[in-house]
Amino acid sequence: MAYKNIEEILESNEQFIEFGEYHIIINATLQNFIYDFVEDTLSKDEDAREFIKGELIDILELKESDIILLKQEHIFIKISNDKAKDTTEKRFNGIDEDELGDFYAEFFSKKENAIFFKAVVKKFVKKYFIQEKIDNIRYEKKVFPGIQAIIIEQLEEEFNCTNAFIKGFSGYIFRINFNYVFEHIAEFILKEISEANEYMVEFLKYYSLSVVITNGLKYKVPLMLSDEGLQWNVISMLSIAKIYTRTKSLIKELKIQTQVLDKQIVGLYIHGHTPVDYNNAFIKEKQKFEKELSTKTYKLNKTLELTLITQDEERQTSYRQEIIDIKKDIEDITKNIKNLTDKELAKSVIDNYLRLEKNLDAKVRDLKAHEKVLSQNTKSFLSIKSALVKALIAKKQRL
């Protein structure tokens, strides 16, 4: 059926729309109708997602505070709850936690969650560590509001709106992904010190101090203590961080290299057989014909000898016919050998295959060796990371 506009599509397919108190869900069937219409209607230069959102806002009379999510499996519309809230409840900007939880489950798949917060960490690291190179005192002041602000910024870009719900939602998802965020910040710092980043080394040294004096006041500094009670410092961390991060990087490179080699090797396969096996099949077949050729040649020579020594005309006639038959057999066998030889792969192909196999075996051995090194250092590295995360989220205490 040809539709004139999106409004007609919605009106003709209301059975595919779920209307809740604070949400509207347009299911996959109706979503596909809309996408097909837009694909046929818009030019390549127009933004289909923004066009659909604009149309839905007008048709469904949505408010600026409402949020539209164009998901892969459906379109989800979050209707803002404008009911009066208890202003004494400051947590999550006064938004009900169940409402936030439902929206979080809808908005974030596991993969989307990882992508979102890796982007948040990347922005935080770039702004405060790479560009501003803040010290530990400023870090303590900036870290929580800084991350929260970046999360809000990311959400506003995603939803193209700013409202109380977004601010409350940002706090909710920050709380849920709190450890995830700081684990990635810790991983960045450990990677940087393994590459001899002097600024990051100095930043970490702060957590090895017992006491600092700021504005004439004494403060106890957060220590890098593992769950086992082991206290780490920059010197003890450095060698393990270097080994772990470099080994992990090498493993990543080796895995890529082995995948490339494996793909090149498989590309040389013929009808599911390796070049060596493919050639060996022809060689084996040739050997059978060559053995048969040798037998026929021997028989031909013997028959020729008999022709020369016999005086019987009838026997000579018989031998001559036999010679003709044997020569025909030899001709056929020789042709078969030539055909098999023509089908054999060039030596360069076999040599290339064997070289790739040798390289792959070497890479696999290297990969296993590095994986063993990584395994031997993983426990210590995770202990360091855990201790660093604790220090990064703690604050100095007044003495």
N, C-alpha and C positions, 0 to 999 in steps of 0.2 A: 504493500500500500504506500502511495506517495503522500507525504505530509508537507503542509505549507510552512510550518514553523514548529518550534519546540513546544509551544503552548498546546498545539493540536496533538502532538505526540503524547504529552502528559495526560491531556483530557481523554484521549482514546484508549489509554492503557493504565487507568487508575488502579487496576487490580495488581499491578506490579509496584505500587507505592505503599510503603508502611508509614503511617502517621503516628508518632508517639507524642507524649506530653512535651518532651524537650528534644525531639529529634525527628527527622524525616529520612527514610532510606529508600532510594530508588534502586531496584534490584538489577542484576546483570542483564536480563533480557531487555528491559526498558533502556538501560544505559547504552546498550549496543544500538538500539534504534536511534538514540540521540547522537551517538558518535558517527553512525553511518550518514545521518542527515547533515551533520556539521562537515563531514569530510567531503560530501558532494556539493555543499553550499559555499564554504569559505575558500578564499584563495590561499596559496601556500604562504604568503607573507603574514596572514592573520593568525593570531594566537588562539587556537581552538579552546584551550582550557579556560582562558580569561573570557572568551565569548560565551561558553557554557555557563560559567559562574554568573556573568552579567544577566543572561537570560533567566536563570533560576531565581536570582534576586528579584527581578521585575515580576515574573509570573507568580512566584510564591509569596511576594510582598515581604521579603526578608529584611531584617534590620541590619544596620552596620555591625552590630555586635554578634550576629549569627555567623557561623563558620561553615564553609562548604569544603568537604574533602572529596576529591575525585580519586577514589581508590580503584585498584585493578578489578576487584570483584563487584563493586557497587559504588553508588554515590551516597555519601553520608553527610547529612546537614545537621549541625548542632544548633539547636534553638536556645538562645540565651534565656536564662531564668532571671526575670526582672523582679521577682518577688522580693519584698524587703528582707534583708538579712540582718542577723544579730551583729551589730557593729562592734560589739565587745569581742567577737571572735575574729582575731587578727590572722590566724593561721590560714594560708592559701587564699588570702584576700577575702575571706569570708565565704568562699565557695564550698559547698558540701563535698566532702571527700569521696563519697560514693559516686557523685556526679563526675568528679575528676577522674576517678578510677575507670569508670565506664568509657569515658572519652579517650583515656590513655590506651585502653585495650583496643579501641577502634582505630586510633591514629597510628600507633606504633606496632609494627611486626618486629620480630627479633632482629631482623636484618636492618630495618628502618631505624630502630633504636640505636644500633651500633653506628650506623652512618651519621645519624644526627649528633650523637655525643662525641664522636671522633672529630667532627667539624667544630663543635664547641671547644674542645680541648685545643685543637689546632689554632683557633682564633685567639684563645687565651694565651697560649704559649707565644704566638707571634707578637701579640701586643705587649705583654708584660715582661717576657724573658728575652725575646730577640730584639724588639725595637726599643723598649724603654729600659731594659736591663735593671729592673727594680731590685732594691736590697731586701733583706728579710723583714725589716720593720715595715716597709711599705707593702710587702707581700701579705703580711698578716692583716693589714687594713683593707687591702684590695681584693684578696682572693675570693671570698664568698660573694660580696656584691658584684665583683667583676664577672664571675661565672654566671651569676643570676642574670645580669644585664645582657650577656651574650646569648643566653638561652631565650630570653624575651625577644631579643633582636632576631634570632633565628625563627622563632615562632611567628613573629609579625611578618617576616618575609614570606614564610610559608602560607599563612592565612590571609595576608594582605589586610590586616586589621589590627587595631589596638583597643583592648578593653579590659575590664576587671577580670574576666574569665582567663584571658591569656596570662595575666600577671599571676593569678592564683595557680594556674596550670603549670607555669614555669617553676614555681616553688615546689609543687607536688612532684614533678618529674625529676627535679634536681635532687630531692630527698631520696627518691627511689634509686637513682643512678649515682648517688653520692660516691660510693666506693669505686665504681667504674671510672668516674671522672678523674679521681685522684690517683688511681692506679695508672692511668694513661699519662698523667702529668709526671708521675714518678718514673715511668718508663722513658719518657722524653729526657728527663734530667740524667738518668743513668746512661742513656745512649750518648748524651753530650759529654759527660765526664769520661766515658770510655774513648772518646775522640779528642780528649785533652782540651775541652772548652774551659778556658781559665775562669771565665765569669761564673760558670755553673759550679766549678770546683770550689771557688770562693763562697758561693751561695750555700753549698753544702757544709762547708767548714763551720758555719754558724751553729749547726746542730750538734757539733762536737764540744761547744763551749758549755761550761757549767752555769756561768752567770754573765750577764751583760749589764752595763750601766747606760741608761738612756735618760737624758735630762736630769742627771743627778740621782736617779732612782735605780735600785737594783732589781733585776728580774732573773728568774730561773728560766733557762732556755729548754724547749722541748728536746728530748734526747731521741736518738734513733734506736729504739729498743725493739727487738724481735719478740714474737710470742713466747719464745723460749727464755726470754730474759737476757739475751745476748745484745750487748751494746756495740753498734757499728759506728765507725768513723770513716772519713774520706780515704785514708790510707788503706784500711782493711777492705773497703768496698771496691777500690779502684781496680785491682787485679781481677777480681771475680766479675765485675761489670764489663771489663774489657774482653775477657775470655768469652763470657756469655753472649754479649751483644754481637761481637765479631763472628763467633761461631754460628749464631743464629742467622746472621746475614749470609755467611758462607753456605749454610745449609739451604737457604732460600735460593741462592744463585745456583747451587749444584742441582737442586730439584728442577729448576728451569732448564738447565743444560741437559740433564738426563731426559727430560720430556722432549726437548728438541731433537736429541740424538735418537731417541726411541721412535719419534715420528719419522725421521729420515730413514731409519732402518726399515720400518714397516712400509714406507713408500717404495722400497726396493723389492718387496715381496711380490711373487708372481703366482696368482691363483692360490693364495694362502700359504705358499711355500717360500722359504728363504732362497736367495740366489744359489747358495751352496747346495741345498737339497734339490732345487730345480735342476741344476746342472748334473748332480750325481745321478738323478733318475735317467737322464740321457746317456751318461757315461756307462751306467750299468747295462742299459739296453744295447749300446754300441758294443760292449764287451761280448755280449751274446752273439751278435752278428759277426764280430771279428773272429770269434772262436769257430763259428760256422763257416766263415770264409776260409779259415786255415784248413779246416777239414775238407772243404770242396776243392781247394787248391791242391792239396795232397792227392786227393782222388783223381783230379785232372791229370796231374803228372804221371801217376801210375797207369792211367788209361792210355796216355800217349805212349808210354813205354811198351805197353801190351800191343798197341797198334803196330809198332815198329818190328816187334819180334815174331808176331803171328804170321803164318803163311796162309791161314784159312780166310778165303775171301768173304765168306758169310760172317765170320767173327769180326773181321776188319770193318765190315759195314755196320755191325752192331756197335763196335767201339766208337766209330766215327759219330754215330747218332748220339751215343752216350756223351761224347765230348761236347757236341753241340748243346745238349741239355745242361751239362755241368757249367759250360760257359754262360749260358743264359741265367742259371742260378747265381753264378758269381757276379754277373752284371746287376742282377736285382739286389743282391746283398750289398754290393758296393754303393748302389744308389741309396739304399736304406741308411748305410753308414754316413754317407754325405749329407742326407737330409737331417739326421740326428746331429751331426757336427754343425750344420747351419743353424740349428735351433739352440745350440749352446750359447750361453752368455759370453760376452767379451771378457777377457782377463781383467780389464780395467774395472768392470762392474763388480766382479768377485773381490778384487783387491780393495775397492772402495767399501764394500759391505764388511769385509773383515777388519778394515781400519776403523769403521764406525763401531763395530762390535767391541773391538779392543778399547776404544775410547770410552764407550758406555760402561764396560766392566771396570775400568779405572775410576770413572766418576762415581759409580755405585760403591766401590770400595772406599773412596774418599768420603762419600756421604755417610756411610755407616760409621766410619772413624770419627767424623765430626759429631754425628748424633750421639755417639758414646761420650765424647767430651762434654756435649751439652747436657746430657743426662747426669753426668758426674757433678756438674756445677749448678743444676737447676734448683736444688734444695737451698743452697746458699743464696742464690740470686733471689728466689722468692722470699727468703727471710729478710734480705736487704730491702726489697721492694715493700714488703709489709711494714718494716720498721720506718722506712722513708714516708710512706703514706700516713702513718700515725703522726710523724713529726710535721708533715705538711698541713694537717688539719688541726693541729694543736696550736695553742697560743702561749707566749711567754707568761709566767706567773710572777706577780709582784712579791718580793720578799720583805 
